[in-house]
C-alpha cells in the first residue's frame, strides 16, 4: 500500500512499498552501492536520484547513477580517495570507479539558489 504525505511546501509525495516497484539493489552498479553504503555508514543521508531511478522504474538499464546527500562535497571527498570536486557555483563530487563515475550532489536547502526577488528586482 502506498502512502501519501504532504510536506510543508505543499508538494504531494507518494511513497511506494517495496512490493509496488521493481527497483532492487541487484539492478544497481556495485560502484553506486558502495557510494550509498559508505555515505550511510558515515552518518549521512544518501539517495539514488535522477535518470537511473526513472530507467529502473520503467524496467530499463541506467547508463549512469547519481546520488544526492546531506554531506557537503568536501565531506564526500574525505570519504573517497577516488573523488574529484567539480563546479564553481554548484559543487559536485565525482567518485571514480575505473571507467564509471558516480555523481554526488548535496541536497539544496530551502531558499538555496542564486536569486532573491526584492521589490520586483532579481538580486544575485
Secondary structure, 3 states (H helix, E strand, C coil): CCEEEECCCCCEEEECCHHHCCCCHHHCCHHHHHHHHHHHHCCCCEEEECHHHHHHHCCCCCCCEEEEECCCHHHHHHHCCCEEEECCCCCEEEEEECCEEEEEEECCCCCCCCCEEECCEEEC
